[in-house]
């Protein structure tokens, strides 16, 4: 059994019975709900043959999953989602606290400057070893949670440290420039730092606020879907969820429209249902759209990549006309407001192209990926729609 606490109050339990999962509430206060998708309006939530989407949100994938698979299979003789979540649960730092049969561990912190300056494969392996039981994070690329202290402020913060494999060269720099492009467009992003040798991208966990730890839930969970469905759905459906839950609907949908425009302009083909989410206060008194995260130019690696979700009934790299249409129809915006936002995003893209071109002069290892990014961004500037990258552009890269 996994017991779930809000502050020091046991509000619910989570158990596995063969292929059946049961969440039982022990209180009747709506403010003591586990999440937005699991309101405390009924005593039991039952899931047959599938893991509850909200808890699945914490399960590692890809690189981290293989580590847990090897570890837990050797120790227990099997592996399943409940065992992995049980292993991680007591070390999750969030709005809620979890207790399982695995004890909570005490983790040492490291100095952030040391990580930034020593961003080697050995350092990453060390971080994985130290913080393995805190890695309740999804995503298939190599990454790890780490507790790092800033030498100047002495604050200890939780970061996600991302690196990359041979098939996705310069991924840290790619995401760094894409997230900063979003920031230029006025979109909230987490605090990010690029390591000295450009091997790590450090992303501060945005649920931690000065006064409290906010709740967070992915769109996938809010739509009651599991991870194998993260590419099913549409951006229109996300807009409806935002409208349903967010406190300031106009502000949240305006921010969401900016995110959509930037994902199309930046050619991010991985903006799926796990890469959008909502933040909420401990008592649900305020609900907002989470900052943009996991934004990369995917077409520089996967030439025929397309948008992750449907938009206007299609998966195309839409230009100005279609994106304006999407904003007016789905985001509570006037055509004038939409065109103004689109213009801001275009200017942010132009500034990012200039920044990358200057960066390449002093960082020649980024030349191939950086030039590809600029080529695809230039394609976005013509404001037309494309099924995929033009063949002549891809041929020029080879």
HUVEN-V150672 format. One record per residue. N is the residue number from 0. RES is the residue in one letter. SS is DSSP state (a for helix, b for strand, c for the rest). PHI is phi in whole degrees, 0 to 359 (999 if undefined). Layout:
[[N & RES & SS & PHI] [N & RES & SS & PHI]]
This chain:
[[0 & X & c & 999] [1 & X & b & 247] [2 & X & b & 268] [3 & X & b & 243] [4 & X & b & 239] [5 & X & b & 247] [6 & X & c & 58] [7 & X & c & 253] [8 & X & b & 260] [9 & X & b & 284] [10 & X & b & 263] [11 & X & b & 196] [12 & X & b & 227] [13 & X & b & 225] [14 & X & b & 229] [15 & X & b & 247] [16 & X & b & 231] [17 & X & c & 60] [18 & X & c & 260] [19 & X & b & 245] [20 & X & b & 241] [21 & X & b & 231] [22 & X & b & 250] [23 & X & b & 240] [24 & X & b & 279] [25 & X & c & 248] [26 & X & c & 231] [27 & X & c & 233] [28 & X & c & 264] [29 & X & a & 299] [30 & X & a & 289] [31 & X & a & 258] [32 & X & c & 285] [33 & X & c & 292] [34 & X & c & 201] [35 & X & c & 295] [36 & X & c & 275] [37 & X & c & 234] [38 & X & c & 295] [39 & X & c & 280] [40 & X & c & 248] [41 & X & c & 214] [42 & X & c & 286] [43 & X & b & 238] [44 & X & b & 237] [45 & X & b & 241] [46 & X & b & 234] [47 & X & b & 263] [48 & X & c & 61] [49 & X & c & 209] [50 & X & c & 284] [51 & X & c & 304] [52 & X & a & 306] [53 & X & a & 296] [54 & X & a & 284] [55 & X & a & 297] [56 & X & c & 303] [57 & X & c & 267] [58 & X & c & 277] [59 & X & c & 291] [60 & X & c & 232] [61 & X & a & 52] [62 & X & a & 305] [63 & X & a & 292] [64 & X & a & 301] [65 & X & a & 298] [66 & X & a & 295] [67 & X & a & 294] [68 & X & a & 300] [69 & X & a & 296] [70 & X & a & 293] [71 & X & a & 285] [72 & X & a & 295] [73 & X & a & 294] [74 & X & a & 280] [75 & X & a & 245] [76 & X & c & 85] [77 & X & c & 199] [78 & X & c & 212] [79 & X & c & 207] [80 & X & a & 298] [81 & X & a & 293] [82 & X & a & 295] [83 & X & a & 297] [84 & X & a & 297] [85 & X & a & 299] [86 & X & a & 298] [87 & X & a & 270] [88 & X & a & 307] [89 & X & c & 293] [90 & X & c & 254] [91 & X & c & 281] [92 & X & c & 257] [93 & X & c & 205] [94 & X & c & 303] [95 & X & b & 256] [96 & X & b & 240] [97 & X & b & 238] [98 & X & b & 234] [99 & X & c & 231] [100 & X & c & 290] [101 & X & c & 271] [102 & X & c & 286] [103 & X & c & 291] [104 & X & c & 256] [105 & X & c & 262] [106 & X & c & 253] [107 & X & c & 282] [108 & X & c & 259] [109 & X & b & 240] [110 & X & b & 280] [111 & X & a & 297] [112 & X & a & 297] [113 & X & a & 296] [114 & X & a & 289] [115 & X & a & 296] [116 & X & a & 274] [117 & X & c & 237] [118 & X & c & 267] [119 & X & c & 263] [120 & X & a & 298] [121 & X & a & 295] [122 & X & a & 297] [123 & X & a & 297] [124 & X & a & 299] [125 & X & a & 296] [126 & X & a & 297] [127 & X & a & 302] [128 & X & a & 296] [129 & X & a & 291] [130 & X & a & 250] [131 & X & a & 308] [132 & X & a & 284] [133 & X & a & 257] [134 & X & c & 275] [135 & X & c & 272] [136 & X & c & 225] [137 & X & c & 263] [138 & X & c & 110] [139 & X & c & 273] [140 & X & c & 283] [141 & X & c & 301] [142 & X & b & 200] [143 & X & b & 206] [144 & X & b & 279] [145 & X & b & 211] [146 & X & b & 263] [147 & X & b & 234] [148 & X & b & 251] [149 & X & c & 279] [150 & X & c & 295] [151 & X & c & 281] [152 & X & c & 271] [153 & X & c & 68] [154 & X & c & 286] [155 & X & b & 258] [156 & X & b & 234] [157 & X & b & 266] [158 & X & b & 240] [159 & X & b & 258] [160 & X & b & 256] [161 & X & b & 250] [162 & X & c & 227] [163 & X & c & 205] [164 & X & c & 260] [165 & X & a & 298] [166 & X & a & 285] [167 & X & a & 230] [168 & X & c & 298] [169 & X & c & 61] [170 & X & a & 296] [171 & X & a & 298] [172 & X & a & 292] [173 & X & a & 305] [174 & X & a & 292] [175 & X & a & 302] [176 & X & a & 290] [177 & X & a & 293] [178 & X & a & 293] [179 & X & a & 292] [180 & X & a & 296] [181 & X & a & 298] [182 & X & a & 299] [183 & X & a & 299] [184 & X & c & 278] [185 & X & c & 91] [186 & X & c & 271] [187 & X & c & 290] [188 & X & b & 228] [189 & X & c & 292] [190 & X & c & 292] [191 & X & b & 231] [192 & X & b & 221] [193 & X & b & 261] [194 & X & c & 291] [195 & X & c & 301] [196 & X & c & 264] [197 & X & c & 67] [198 & X & c & 269] [199 & X & c & 238] [200 & X & b & 245] [201 & X & b & 262] [202 & X & b & 239] [203 & X & b & 290] [204 & X & c & 292] [205 & X & c & 278] [206 & X & c & 282] [207 & X & b & 272] [208 & X & c & 249] [209 & X & c & 299] [210 & X & c & 265] [211 & X & c & 196] [212 & X & b & 262] [213 & X & c & 282] [214 & X & b & 280] [215 & X & b & 219] [216 & X & b & 215] [217 & X & b & 286] [218 & X & a & 301] [219 & X & a & 303] [220 & X & a & 291] [221 & X & a & 298] [222 & X & c & 265] [223 & X & c & 58] [224 & X & c & 242] [225 & X & c & 262] [226 & X & a & 300] [227 & X & a & 287] [228 & X & a & 249] [229 & X & c & 293] [230 & X & c & 261] [231 & X & c & 257] [232 & X & c & 126] [233 & X & b & 214] [234 & X & a & 289] [235 & X & a & 297] [236 & X & a & 295] [237 & X & a & 297] [238 & X & a & 301] [239 & X & a & 294] [240 & X & a & 294] [241 & X & a & 301] [242 & X & a & 296] [243 & X & a & 294] [244 & X & a & 254] [245 & X & c & 291] [246 & X & c & 292] [247 & X & c & 257] [248 & X & a & 296] [249 & X & a & 298] [250 & X & a & 296] [251 & X & a & 295] [252 & X & a & 288] [253 & X & a & 296] [254 & X & a & 297] [255 & X & a & 297] [256 & X & a & 298] [257 & X & a & 301] [258 & X & a & 298] [259 & X & a & 297] [260 & X & a & 301] [261 & X & a & 293] [262 & X & a & 297] [263 & X & a & 288] [264 & X & a & 295] [265 & X & c & 276] [266 & X & c & 59] [267 & X & c & 267] [268 & X & c & 272] [269 & X & c & 240] [270 & X & c & 276] [271 & X & c & 266] [272 & X & a & 289] [273 & X & a & 273] [274 & X & a & 257] [275 & X & c & 225] [276 & X & b & 200] [277 & X & b & 241] [278 & X & b & 253] [279 & X & b & 215] [280 & X & c & 294] [281 & X & c & 305] [282 & X & c & 259] [283 & X & c & 67] [284 & X & c & 290] [285 & X & c & 216] [286 & X & b & 231] [287 & X & b & 221] [288 & X & b & 285] [289 & X & c & 290] [290 & X & c & 302] [291 & X & b & 291] [292 & X & c & 209] [293 & X & c & 53] [294 & X & c & 256] [295 & X & c & 221] [296 & X & c & 275] [297 & X & c & 275] [298 & X & c & 289] [299 & X & c & 287] [300 & X & c & 252] [301 & X & c & 244] [302 & X & c & 301] [303 & X & c & 264] [304 & X & c & 297] [305 & X & c & 231] [306 & X & c & 305] [307 & X & c & 291] [308 & X & c & 236] [309 & X & b & 288] [310 & X & b & 214] [311 & X & c & 54] [312 & X & c & 81] [313 & X & b & 219] [314 & X & c & 244] [315 & X & c & 231] [316 & X & b & 279] [317 & X & c & 289] [318 & X & c & 261] [319 & X & a & 301] [320 & X & a & 304] [321 & X & a & 288] [322 & X & a & 293] [323 & X & a & 298] [324 & X & a & 299] [325 & X & a & 299] [326 & X & a & 296] [327 & X & a & 293] [328 & X & a & 281] [329 & X & a & 235] [330 & X & c & 236] [331 & X & c & 57] [332 & X & c & 243] [333 & X & c & 281] [334 & X & a & 298] [335 & X & a & 297] [336 & X & a & 295] [337 & X & a & 297] [338 & X & a & 295] [339 & X & a & 297] [340 & X & a & 296] [341 & X & a & 301] [342 & X & a & 296] [343 & X & a & 299] [344 & X & a & 293] [345 & X & a & 298] [346 & X & a & 296] [347 & X & a & 298] [348 & X & a & 293] [349 & X & a & 299] [350 & X & a & 295] [351 & X & a & 291] [352 & X & a & 302] [353 & X & a & 299] [354 & X & a & 296] [355 & X & a & 296] [356 & X & a & 298] [357 & X & a & 292] [358 & X & a & 296] [359 & X & a & 300] [360 & X & a & 302] [361 & X & a & 256] [362 & X & c & 225] [363 & X & a & 298] [364 & X & a & 293] [365 & X & a & 264] [366 & X & a & 301] [367 & X & a & 296] [368 & X & a & 292] [369 & X & a & 298] [370 & X & a & 293] [371 & X & a & 297] [372 & X & a & 300] [373 & X & a & 297] [374 & X & a & 297] [375 & X & a & 289] [376 & X & a & 294] [377 & X & a & 298] [378 & X & a & 297] [379 & X & a & 295] [380 & X & a & 290] [381 & X & c & 280] [382 & X & c & 65] [383 & X & c & 261] [384 & X & c & 265] [385 & X & b & 225] [386 & X & c & 290] [387 & X & c & 201] [388 & X & c & 300] [389 & X & c & 301] [390 & X & a & 300] [391 & X & a & 294] [392 & X & a & 291] [393 & X & a & 297] [394 & X & a & 299] [395 & X & a & 293] [396 & X & a & 281] [397 & X & c & 273]]
